[in-house]
Every structure is written in structure tokens, then in C-alpha cells.
Amino acid sequence: MKYKIFKNPSTVFSQVNEADVRLLTVEGTTLEFECGDEILFPCKMMIAVMDLDNFEFKEFIFNNCHLIEKCAEELTNHYIISTDEGEKQLPVLNGLLGKLTDVEKIFNETRNSQNSILKAKRPDVLPYPYSKDNEYYESFEQQKKDIFDSVNCSLDVPENIELALVVNEFKYYNKVLQSGFKEAFNHYIADSGLANSRLFSRTLSRVYIGSDFCNQLFPNDILLQKLLTQAYEENLNITVSYPVLIQRNLAPLKQSINIINAFCLEKDIEIELTINDYGMLQMLQEGKFSGIKPVLGRLLNKRKKDPRLKYRMAYDTYKEKLGINNLNVEHYLNFLAKYNVTRFEFETCDFLNEIPEGAHTLHFPFYQISTATNCLLYANCKNHTVAKQELPENCPHYCSEFYFSYPKHLNMIGKNNSIFGVDKEFLSKQEIIDYYAEAGIDRLAFTPL
């Protein structure tokens, strides 16, 4: 039987003499592939095929393959080869390829709410509820109420965990200058219906100023100075957040860093600065800013976070591995330590993060799904289409009035230049807080909505 290999790269991949090739067909002992390299024969071929029964790749090695036909095309070389040593391997390989024959049909049927083929092959896979994609919140306030209604007011947080408020939009900056950080914090807690929650019963001890995601939301020098002064007068620890670097913002950023460092030296304090671009590490090292402590920001603490992941095949099998990233690798931790980066910013999400050794921060209840420098909200408001994107200049902050709404069941919201998910479980389950407290989280950072 002849098996055609679909273009989906996640199910089958292959190499010849350690060069990547695209496998096209398998028919008995005859293999067909294309490759940009010139292949020397006889050759060694490796084929890895996804086993849909356990969602693991199985490798097949053919050490002695001979050329039958070669066709040189404009951009690639087309090869047909044969192997004489596949008596035991080929039946197993063909069996796995046979299971994949329905894969393309599954992908084509993805938008069919029944997902009958997928259900037949994997009855344990959660089908995506397309029928719910038409159910939206009627208003921003309704979504806000739904988010915070899930809070378990009896949640207990260990005494050693610091509570921080994230102030990352101009409406929050203005509120702080009017009433102070602590009063603004009490206002946001009451406005969210969380005044009786033990999660917020402790005293606010730190504030985050600025956004990890949007350059347009970073305060100008005068406003930054006022916010730093206000936090200092309220005896609050300070973390300043800054997103990725943009070339035109380098000079203003250096000026802001100088202001922060001068403030540190004047008041004899240390201020944290979140790093969301490796260029900032170099900038801080070259500037020798003694008052600033770099902290790894959320954009560099990369991991796949999306509420729709649970509808993917093998999600339950590999869910725990989503909580692992480069922060669980020793050489990367050593690299960060060279730049004096030892605290990392995490986000609560649909799975548990594996926290490396040390003292770290957990942001809640929102987690970043995606961020665009060319703001989609700006494009939609200015050009009436997200297809015409551009880097905002003199941004009018449409985000103070507008947001993107998503179907209720996804627990997502589009704010500023990002899409965020909401982790309701963190607000309701004591075991999640206990896990993070034991793992090394010593600070909870709350972002109001």
C-alpha cells in the first residue's frame, strides 16, 4: 500500500545522512522524499512518526538505502530510494502511517462542532465547543463581575508573601496621583467586590509602575518622577516595568533609567526594573546603575499559554510540561546570574508553572497570551480594520475606552496591545496558592481590571 505523507510537520519528519528532508511517500520498501541538499549513496535514513495511541514519536532507522531515481528541480532535489533491511520495521511504520491517514480529515473537520472522526479515534479528547463562540458578555462590567465572582474569600495566603499592586495604565496613574497608591488599591479591591477576601487582607507593600507589554503606557519623565515620589512617601517598595525595546524609544528610556537611578541614590533605596528585552541587560550593565535591580519580566519568561490548548490532542498527557521552560535549565540561569538577574516574574495560568529555586513573583489573575508592537486595538480604532497595522505614534490611548471582547467560555480579554487570559482557579483554589508558596513564590502582584 502506498502512503502519502501530508504536509503537517508535527506528525512525520525524517532525515537522510542527518540532513532534514521532506518525506513524500512510503510504498513497501520504496521511499520518496525531497531535499535541498545533494545526497550521497548509499545513505542512512531516519523516519519519526507520531503514534496516536500514546502521542509519542517512534523512530525507524534504515542504514542501507540505495538510489532508484533522482530528479533535480529548480529549488529542490527529488529522490526515490529503496531499502533492503526493513522487514521488521516497515510493517510497524506502515501501521503508524495508516493511523495518520485520517489526520488531514480531522484538521479539515476542526470547525465542525461534532468532530466525529476525532471522537472516534480519541474519545478522551475534549471537543472544541464551537456553539459557544457566539456567546459574549454584554458589557465590560459584566465580564469584570463574572471574573471576580469566582473568588473564594476564605483563601489563606502565608504571611511571608508580599502583596503588590500593578499600576500600568494612565487612568491608574491619575487615580494614584489623586488619592495615593494605598487608597487606589483599596478602591480597586472594593470595586472588584474583593474587599472581604482574605487574599487582600494584608497590607500593600509594593507597587509596579509601567507596563510589561506596551511602550505607549510607560509614564513620561515628569509623571514617572511623581509616581516614584508618591510610592516613596507611602513607604512602598517599587518595581518599574518596561516592555520590549523600540529603536526610537532608546534615548527616552535611557533618560528614564537615569531618573530612576538618581532617585534611588537620593533616597538610598533599591528599585527593581523588569527586563523584557535582552538589550536592556546590556544597557544596564554598561550604565552601571547601582540603584537598580534587574528582574526578568513576563515577556522573557516565555511559555505557551492559551485557554484553547485544552482542546488539543494530548493536552492531558503533556499538560505538566507546559509549566517548564528555559528557566528550568541551568545554563540559562547562569546566564541571567551574570547580569544579576535572580528574581523572575511568573503568571498564574491554566497550568502550574515549575518554579526554579529562589524567590519569585506571581502575577494574577491575568496572564498574557499574545502581544503585538503594532497594536491591534490602535489599528482597529484608527483604520477600522486589524489588517492595517502600524506602530503607534502619539498614541491617543484608545485602550482607555475600548477593548476586544471574546466568547465567554474562553475567559479572555483584549486590552491595550495584548490579549490576556483569566485564571479563575487561582482565585478559588487553596491548593494552587499552597503549591506556589512552597515552590518559592514570595510575592503576589495584583492587576486590576
Secondary structure, DSSP 4 states (H G I P E B T S, - for coil): -EEEPPS-TTTEEEEETTEEEEEEEEETTEEEEEESSPPPSSEEEEEEEEETTTTEEEEEEEEEEEEEEEEE-SS-EEEEEEES--TTHHHHHHHHHHHGGGHHHHHHTTTSTT-HHHHHH-TTSPPP-GGGGG---SSHHHHHHHHHTT--TT----TT-EEEEEE-SHHHHHHHHHH-HHHHHHHHHHHTT-TT-GGG-SPP-EEEES-SS-GGGS--HHHHHHHHHHHHHTT-EEEE---S--GGGHHHHHHHHHHHHHHHHHHT--EEEEE-SHHHHHHHHHHT-TTEEEEE-TTTS-----GGGGGSTTHHHHGGGGG--GGGSHHHHHHHHHTT---BEEE--SS---PPSS-EEEEESEEEEEE-SS-HHHHHHHHSSTTS----SS---GGGT--EE--GGG-EEEETTEEEEE-TTTTT-HHHHHHHHHHTEEEEEE---
